Amino acid sequence: MQKKAIIFLVAVLCVLSTRAQKETKKFSAGFGIEAGVPTGNSSNAYTSAFGLTIRLSWLAGPGFVTFTSGAIAFAPKTVAGVKPKVGLEIPVRVGYKYIIHHHLFLMGETGYSDFNAYYGANGKVQSTQSGSVLFAASVGYQANAFEIGLRYGVANSSGVAGVRLGFNF
């Protein structure tokens, strides 16, 4: 039974990869797994960031106009005398992915980030919310359906240096 499931999964991935985003395809949608390390003020409270994003791309000139959104969770640091706060960021970004040469790309994005910090107080879950404009820059490699990119994003005085592994349809 497991062999049949693995063969089926490989066949589906092969079919999807032949229909995936290429340099000449006019539209694509995909998802990505993001992981990173907080920088700036957020590095005082958080150890790491992990999330899932969805990206829509439209061919425009030598690259793609992009729209990306999703959710990124921040794992809290343990600091003596300070209650740990779990963070959740909901970014909404628009950008342009410029194809440098075949599979290599540079990408710039801007947008808005809604950030919520959750913590326990008096036996209840409390939260604080903030929002700000964000900017992000990426460099990466795309091979048909698969994409890997190194990115740095900043909002206010906090940022995240990370990687995005993506799959485009």
C-alpha positions in Angstrom: 0.0 0.0 0.0 2.8 2.4 0.8 4.6 1.7 -2.5 1.4 2.6 -4.4 1.0 5.9 -2.4 4.6 6.9 -3.1 4.3 6.1 -6.8 1.1 8.1 -7.0 2.7 11.0 -5.2 5.7 11.0 -7.5 3.4 10.9 -10.5 1.3 13.8 -9.3 4.5 15.9 -8.6 5.8 15.1 -12.1 2.5 16.3 -13.7 2.4 19.4 -11.6 6.0 20.3 -12.3 5.4 20.2 -16.0 2.7 22.7 -15.6 4.5 24.8 -13.1 5.7 28.4 -13.4 8.1 28.9 -16.2 9.7 32.1 -17.5 7.0 32.2 -20.3 4.0 31.3 -18.3 1.5 34.2 -17.8 0.1 33.3 -14.4 1.0 31.0 -11.6 0.0 30.3 -8.0 2.1 28.6 -5.3 2.8 28.1 -1.7 6.0 28.4 0.3 7.4 27.4 3.6 9.4 30.2 5.3 11.9 30.0 8.1 14.1 32.6 9.6 15.9 34.3 12.4 14.5 37.6 13.9 16.8 40.6 13.8 16.6 44.1 15.4 14.2 44.6 18.3 12.3 41.3 17.6 15.5 39.4 18.3 15.2 40.4 22.0 11.9 38.5 22.3 12.0 35.7 19.7 14.3 32.9 18.7 13.0 31.9 15.3 10.2 32.4 12.8 8.3 29.7 10.7 5.4 30.1 8.4 3.4 29.3 5.3 2.8 31.8 2.5 0.8 31.8 -0.7 2.1 33.7 -3.8 0.3 34.7 -7.0 2.5 35.7 -9.9 1.7 37.4 -13.2 4.2 37.7 -16.1 5.2 41.3 -16.8 8.3 42.1 -18.8 11.4 40.2 -17.8 9.8 39.0 -14.6 6.7 38.6 -12.5 4.5 40.9 -10.5 3.7 39.1 -7.2 1.2 39.1 -4.4 2.1 37.2 -1.3 0.3 36.6 2.0 0.2 34.0 4.7 1.1 33.6 8.4 4.5 33.5 10.2 4.8 32.4 13.8 7.5 33.6 16.1 8.9 31.3 18.9 9.5 33.2 22.2 12.8 33.4 24.0 12.8 32.5 27.7 14.0 35.5 29.7 14.1 35.5 33.5 11.3 37.7 34.9 9.5 38.2 31.6 6.5 36.3 30.4 7.1 34.6 27.1 5.1 36.0 24.1 4.3 34.0 21.0 4.2 36.2 17.9 2.0 35.8 14.8 2.6 38.0 11.7 0.2 38.3 8.8 2.0 40.0 6.0 0.4 41.2 2.8 3.1 42.0 0.2 3.2 43.1 -3.5 6.5 43.0 -5.4 8.4 42.2 -8.6 10.5 39.1 -9.3 13.1 40.0 -11.9 14.5 37.0 -13.7 18.3 37.8 -14.0 19.3 34.8 -16.0 17.2 31.7 -16.7 16.6 30.4 -13.2 18.1 33.2 -11.0 16.0 36.0 -9.7 16.0 39.1 -7.6 12.8 40.2 -5.9 11.7 43.3 -4.1 8.4 43.6 -2.1 6.6 46.1 0.0 3.3 45.8 1.9 1.7 45.8 5.3 2.4 43.6 8.3 -0.1 42.9 11.1 1.7 41.5 14.2 0.0 40.0 17.3 1.9 39.0 20.4 0.1 36.4 22.7 0.9 35.9 26.3 -0.6 34.5 29.5 -1.7 36.9 32.2 -4.0 36.2 35.3 -4.8 32.7 33.9 -6.1 34.2 30.5 -4.5 34.7 27.1 -3.9 38.3 26.4 -2.7 39.9 23.2 -1.2 43.1 21.8 -1.5 44.1 18.2 0.6 46.4 16.0 0.9 47.0 12.3 3.4 48.6 10.0 4.7 49.0 6.5 7.2 46.3 5.5 9.9 46.0 2.9 11.6 42.8 1.8 14.4 41.8 -0.7 15.1 38.3 -2.0 17.6 36.5 -4.2 16.9 33.0 -5.3 16.9 30.1 -7.8 13.8 28.8 -9.5 13.7 25.5 -11.4 10.3 25.0 -13.0 8.0 24.2 -10.0 10.5 24.6 -7.2 11.9 27.8 -5.8 14.4 28.6 -3.1 15.1 32.1 -2.0 17.1 33.9 0.6 15.2 37.0 1.9 15.4 39.8 4.4 12.3 41.6 5.5 12.0 44.6 7.8 9.0 46.3 9.5 9.7 49.2 11.9 12.9 48.3 13.7 12.4 44.6 13.5 13.3 42.2 10.7 13.6 38.5 9.7 16.5 37.0 7.7 15.4 33.7 6.3 14.8 31.3 3.5 11.6 30.4 1.5 11.1 27.0 -0.1 8.3 27.3 -2.7 6.3 25.2 -5.1 4.5 26.9 -8.0 1.6 25.6 -10.0 
